[in-house]
Every structure is written in structure tokens, then in C-alpha cells.
Amino acid sequence: MTQRVLRGRLLTFHREPQSGDDTGAYTYLEDGALLIRDGIIEKTGPFAEVAALAGDAPVTDHRPHLMMAGFIDTHIHFPQVQVIASWGAQLLDWLNNYTFPEETRFASERHSARMAEAFFDQLIAHGTTTAVAFCSVHKTSAEAFFAEAARRNMRMLGGKVLMDRNAPETLRDTPQTGYDETKALIAGWHGKGRNGYVISPRFAITSTPEQMEMAQALAREHPDCHIQTHLSENRDEIAYTAQLYPKARDYLDVYQSYGLLGPKSLLGHAIHLQPREIDALAETGAHPVFCPTSNLFLGSGLFDDAGLRARGMVNGIATDVGAGTSYSMLQTLNEGYKILQLQGQALHPLRAFHWATRGNACVLGLEDRIGTLAPGSEADVIVLNARSTPAMALRMERAESLAEELFVLQMMGDDRAVEAVYVSGVPATPVPDRQAAANRAMQTA
């Protein structure tokens, strides 16, 4: 049995805050602590209470920094780590010019393994302890992704994309090979350690009706797996989808007609929705996922968070690297705040931090395991420093409340604000010295 105590200023959410005054939605302790045994949080409370139960367990004191559950990213592309910040173009051109050529490299086991290590390093450095990832069409990329997640004992979800048309030949599977390889990956990785498989038809444009039928079969055979795809990100994409599926009532109907909508469905972007699509999303319990930095980078449009929430939807929020421009959920919340401001919608910092932790856990149906610091939760913990840069420290001299501190982190924070990360109660690979990391990358390139 292994045990440890983490001490610090502690914040955890019990439900979504309805306003800045909704103190019942969260617990905040100036001198709090977690007792962690074998990767699970056993006790959360004031330090004196936790210490009385901890015996001789070692104590790590993170005061005056803020301890929270690790961030959760509900939409990210593992094979795009080296095309992030590729200049210009909108969605379809960006895919053809940058993404598809890059993803062909993931046929290589060696390249996939190297990129998996780099990808997970970036997640940890930015305080993300769980992510939902698209791998490439190659089985090798998914194998590398899950193997690295298992090595680090991280709760990760992902899947190889299904795509059998409108892509380079080296990036296409077939309906049958996509089905067979997905079945093998589910058998090999789903539920093994902390891994979860996600059935992943990339989007309607890159899958034939025959492949959608195979995706439907996979979803029917594996109802405990999540499903992820893209929806209504770009108007040209919507028009092209209508040409490819002329019998569909709208874009969403492509997925709906193949039985791919439900509480485990994650639909990236969901910007340009028709009234019928909104009705169907609400009825099926599927989850739109807001990708603010990507939507701004590609000029895709503005996500209507308040409108969808008013219909009872539980929306995710995500980085969408590599069209997304940062691995940081802090920077994702920053840009999300601005997109909502443009529409007269508010994103209070308490709701923002709930969204990136427990909120995204609720989207995944995993709030009993991750996203909070409640007893019984898996001990994925981050420590944040709101004074991590001179500009932030200067601003914090005038901060007078928890909400103000959170807003400083939300608007000014990035990986420099991440002081420590624990995965299953164990210190993750320390945030590396950036120059040393750069040198290692050059040596292995």
C-alpha cells in the first residue's frame, strides 16, 4: 500500500456554479489536504483532520498554491502535434494541406511511439490528466497512444479514425478493415488499466455509407465505448456533406440515421446548427464540444453555448490541437470567454474551472472517477500558481477573492502556472526544463 498527503489551498466542485455567489457548488479550503492511498483519494478536508487519519504518510506541502482536479480535454488530435500553428486556410484546405500529409507519417511504429511520448509530455506540462483523442487511421498510432497512456497510468480515451474516402490513399481504410482493426483495438485496450476506447468515424466527408454502417455495428456491439466525430464546423463542410449524403435531412442526420447519437457521443464544434439538429441533440443526450482556439484560428464561427445549454445540453470544452493553438485548458478557457463575450454570454471563472474539470467529466459520464477531489475519486491532481509570471504576480497584488484569482489564471495562465501534476496520486514526470526538452527533441529528430 502506498499513501501520501497533499497539502495546499484546495478547490473542488460538487455541481456547476450558477453564479459567483453559488458557494454551495464547491468546497474551498485555505489549508486543505488530500489523503491518497493506492491512487485513490481517501479523505478530503482541512489539513488537521486529514493529518489525524494519515499516520506516518509523507506530506507534500504545496501552499500557497491552489490544488484542483486535473484538467480534462474532450477533443484533441494526437497525430497533429507537429502541425499545430500551421499558417492559414480554413477547415477543408487546412486538412488537405497540413493534417492529412502529417498523419501519413503515423503508419510508422517508431514515429507513432516518439510522438506519443511527446504528446503526453505536453498534456502533463499543461495540467491535463485526461483527454479524448483522435488517432490516425493507422492501427499503429492507436497502439502507441494507448501504450503510452498505460505506461503513465493516465485515464485516457481515444480511437483510430475511420476514413475510407476523400483522403490520400495512405490515409484510407475500408469499411471492413476499419471495423476489424477497431474490434482488435477495443479487445486489446478498452478497459485495460485506465484506457477507454472511442469509436471514431472522423466525419461524414471521409466515410462512405458502408463505413457508417460498420461504425453503427461497432457502436451496437460495444455500447460501453464512447463515440466521437465532427459536426457543422464550417459552412463549406456542411455543403459538401449534403452533396455526399443527399437523403440526409441535415448534417446531424448522417450520424443520427446510423444510430451514432446518444449520451456517449461527442460532437466536435457543432457551430452552424439547424433547429431540427438542436432538437435531435437535446433528445438523444449527445454532447457538443466547444473548441474555441480552433474555431478562431480557422475562422469557423462562434459556438452558442448558452443557446445549447438552454435546451438542456451538457457541452464539453476542448483544445482541438492541432487546429487549436494551445494544449493549455487555461488558454482554452481564455478564448472561450472571449467567444461568449462576443455573443453577450457570460463565462464566470468559477463555471470555467468547473467546466474544465468536473464539467468535462460529466460529459464523459466519469464524474464518479475523475474531475473532482471527492473521496473515492482517482487522484489526478494539479497545483496551480497564479503568480507564476511577473505580470500575473503584479495583477495578483490586487486580487481579493478566489474568483479573481481564478480569472487571473484563466486569462493570463498557461503551462508556467502548472506547479505540479499528480496522476493516480503519483508525481507525474516533472514539467521539464524547457531548454533541456528542446535539446532532447533535436537529438531524437
N, C-alpha and C positions, 0 to 999 in steps of 0.2 A: 504493500500500500504506500502510495506517495501522497503527501499533503503539503500545502503551503498556505500562507495567509498573505493576501494583498491588501495593503492599507492605503487610503487616499480619500480624496473627495469623491463621493460616489453618486452616480446618477443612473437610474433605471426606470423604464416606463412600464405601466400596467395597462394602459389603453391610450388611444390617441388624445392628446390635449385638445380641448375645444376652444381654448383661448389662452392668453398669457396668464390668466388668473386661475386656471384649472389645476390647482396644486394636487388634487386627488388623482390626477392621471400619472403621477410619477413619484418616486422617492428620491430625495436629495439629502445626503448626509455630509456635513462638513468634515467629520472624522469617521469615515465608514471603513468597512472591511469585508472581505470575502474569505471564507474558509473553503478551500478547494481540496477535494480528495479524489484521486484517480480520475482527474479530468472533469469532474462534475462539481458544480457549486453546491456545497452542503449547507452553508449558512451565510446570510447577508444581513448586515446590521451595523450598529455602532461598533467601533473598534473594541471597546471594553467588553461588550457582550460576546463578540466573536473570539476575542483572545481568551476569554474564560473557558471556551469549549475547545480551543485549539491545542492544548497541551504544549508540547515542545516543537510544534510545527514552525518552520522558519518563517519570518515575517519580512516581506519586502515593502518598504515604505515609499510610496510614490507622492506623498504630499509635497507641495501644494497642488499637484496636478489632478486632473479630473479623470476618473475611471468610468468607462462605459462598456456596454457590449460592443463587440467588433462590428464593423460596418458590413453590410450585405449589398452586393451588386447584382441586380436581377437581369442584366443583359449586357454581355461583353463577348468580343470575338477573339479567342485565343490566337488564331493564325495571323492576326493583323498587328502584332506588336511592333513590326518593323515598317508599317506603312502609316502609323499614326503621324499626323502633321504632314501629310502629302498634299501639296498645293492644289487648290482649285477644283472646279467642276461640281455638278450636282450628282444626285444619287447614282443613276444608271451609268453615267460616264465614269464616276469615281470607282464603281465596282469593276468596270471593264479595264480601266487604265491602271489601277493600282491593286485592288483587292484580289481579283482573280489571278493575275500573274504571280502575286506573292503567295497565294495559297497553294499553287502548284508545287512549291518547294517542300510542302509537308508530306509528300509521298515518301520522303527520306526519314527513316527512323532516327538517324543521328541528328538531323536538323530539328525534328519534332522534339526530341529529348532536350536538346540545348535550349530551344525556345520555351519549352515548358518550365525549365528551371528559371529562366529569365522572367517569364510571365508571373510565376508565383512569387519571385523576389519583389516584383513591382507591387503586387497585391499587398503583401505583408508590409512593405515600406510605406504604403499609403493607408494602412489600418483596415484593410478589407480582409475579413477572415472567412467569408463565404461568397461565392459568385456562381452565377448561372451562365455557362459559356457555350458558344458555338465553336466546335472544332471544324476542321476542313472536311472535305468529302472522304478523305483517306482514313481508313481504319487506324493507320499508324499514328495519326495525330491524336485521336481519342485515346488510344492506348497510352501514349506519352502523357497526356493530360491527367488521366486517372492514376497512372503510376506515380506521378509527382505529387498529386494530392494525397495519395495513400502514404507516401514516404513522409510527408509533413503532417499527416493525421488531420487534415483540414476537411471540414464539411463542404464539399463541392458538388455541383451538379453540372452536367454537360452532355453533349452528344455530337456524333458526326453528322454533318448536314446531309440531307437527301437532296440531290440535284441531278436531273438527267436530261436537261436541255438548256439552251441559251447560256452556255458557258463553254470555255475551252474543253477540248476532248479529254485532256488530262484532269479535268475537274468534274467529269460526269461519271456517275454510276449508272446503273439501270434499275428499274423497279425491283427486280429480283435480287441483284447484288446488294442494293441498299437495304432491302429487307433482311437478307441473310447476315450481312455484316452488323446491322443494328441488333439483331437477335443474339449474335455472338457476344457483342459488347455488353448487352444487358446481362447475359448469363455470367460474363466474366467480372463485371464491375458493379452492377446495381445492388445496393445494399451491402457491399463488401467494404468493411471499415465504415467510413463516413461518406462514401460516394453515393450519388444518386444519378440515374440515367435520365436524360431528357430526349424524347423523340423529336427530331429537328428537321422537318421539311423547311428548307431555307426560306423560300417564299414562293408564291404561286407562279411567278415568272419562270423559275428554274425547275419546276416539277410538272410533269405531264399528268393528265388524269389517271393514268395507270399507276404512277408513283404515289399519287394522293390516295389511291385505293390501298396501296401497300402501307402507307402511313396510318390509314384508318384501321387496317388489320393489326398493326403493331399496337396502336392505342387500345384496341379492344382486348388484345391478348395480354397487355401489361397495364392494367388500369392504375397501378400504383406509380407509374412513371409520369413525370411532367411532360408537357408538350410545349415547344417554343417555335415561333416563326415571326414574320414581319407583316405589318398591316398598314396600308394607307400612309406611307411616309412621304410620298412625293406624287404630285399630280400626273406626271408622265408615267410613273409606275402604275398608277391606278388605271390609266387609259390603256396601257399595254396589257394589263391583266384582263381587262374587259374584252380585248381582242382575242386573247388566248382561251378565255372561258366565256364564250358568248351567251351561254344559257344561264350563267350565274346572275342573280338579282343585283349583286354588287360585289365588291372585293371580298368582304367578310363571308359572303355566301359560299365562296370557294371552299373555305375551311369548314363552314357550318354544314355544307352538304355532304362532306366526308366525315362527319362526326368528330371533328377535332376541337370542338369548343366545350369547355367545362371549367370547373374550379381549379384544375391543374394546368390550364392553358395560359401561356404568357405571350402577349402580342406586342412586339416592339413597335413603338411610335404611335400608331393609332391617332393620327392628327386630323386627317380630312375625312371625317366620318359622316355618313348619311343617317337620317333619323331611324331608318329601319335597322341599320347596323348597331346603333346605340341601343335600340330596344333589344336586339338579339344578345348583345354583350351583357346587358343587365339581366336578361332572363337566364342565360347559361352560367353566369358567375365567372366568366373568363376575365382575365386581368390585363388591361392596357398597361404598357410600361413606358414611362416618360423618360426620354433620353435628351436632356437639354443641350449639352455641349455639342452633340452630334447634330441635332436639329438646327442649331445656329450655324455650325460650320458648313453644312451642306445647303443651308437656306431652305430647309424643308417646310417650316411652318411653326405655328405656336400650339402647343398642347393645351387642351381645355380641361385642366384638372378639376376646377370647380364644377363645371357642367357635368362631367362624368361622375364625380362624387355625389352630386345631387341626385343621380339616378341609382345610387347605392353601390357603385363600383368601388372596389379596393384597388387603387392604382399602384404599380411599382414605380421606382425611380432608379436610374442606372446610368453608367458611364458610356456604354456603347463604344468603347475603344475598339477599332481604330478610327472610325469617323468621329467618335467622341475624342476630345482633345486632352483629356486628363484621366489618369487612373484614380484620382482623388474623389471620393464621395463628398468631401468638403467643397471642392470646386464644382462638383455636380450640383450641390445644393445652392451654391452661389449663383450659377447661371439659371437654375430653376427658379430661384427667387425673381430674377430679372424678367424671365419669360412670363411669369404670372403677373408681375407688376404691369407689364405692357397690356394685359387684359383686365386690369382692375381687380386682380385676385391677390390674396394675401398668403404669404408663407411665413408664419411666425417661427422663430428659431426653435421653440420647443417642439412644434409639429415637424419641423425639418429634421431634427435629430431623432425623433420618433420614427419618421419615415425611413431613414437610412438604417435603422436598427430593427426594432420590433415591427414597424410597418411593413418592411420588406419581408420579414419572417412570416407575417400574416399572409402576405401574397403567396408565399410558398407553402402555407399550411404547416409551418415548422416553428410556430411561436412557443410551443412547449419545449423546444430543444435549443433554439438559438434566438438572438435578438434582445435578450434581457439578461439581467444579473439575478434573476429569481432562483431560489433554491431548486435544485433539480435540473437546471439548465446546464448545457455543456459550457465549459469555462473558456469561452473565446472572449477575450477582454482586451481593450485598448486603453492607453493612457495618453491624454491629450494635454498639450501645453499651449495655453492661449497667449503666452508671452514668448513664443519661440522665435520671433524675428524682432528687430528693433522697432519696426513700425507697429507691430502688434503690441509690444510691451508699452510703447508710448500711449496707444489707444486704451490699453487696459488700466492705465493710471486713472482714467475717468469712468471706468465701468463700475456700476454699483449694484448689479444684480446678476443672478445666474443667467437670465435670458440675454442680458447684454454680453456676457462672456461667450455664450453660445453663438451669438450673432457675429462677434469678432472672429471666432473660429470658422463660421460658415462663410463669411465674406473675404477673409484675409488668410485663412489657413490652407495648408497643403501638406505634403509629406513631412515638412520640417516641424509641423505641430504634433507629429506622432512620436511620443517619447518611448513607448514600449508597446509590444504586442504579445499576447499570450494565446496560444492555440491549445485547446484541451488542457488548460492550466499550466502549460509548459512555455517558457520564454521562446518565442519564435526566433528564427535566425535574426540576430540584431540588425537593425537598419544599418547597412554597411557604410563605411566611409566612401563617399561618392567618388573620389578620385581613384581609390583602390578598386572600386567596382568598375569604373571606366577602363582602368588598365587591364583588368581581367577580361573584360569583354573584347578589348583589342587583341589580346593574346590568343583568344579562342576563335576569333572571327576567321 
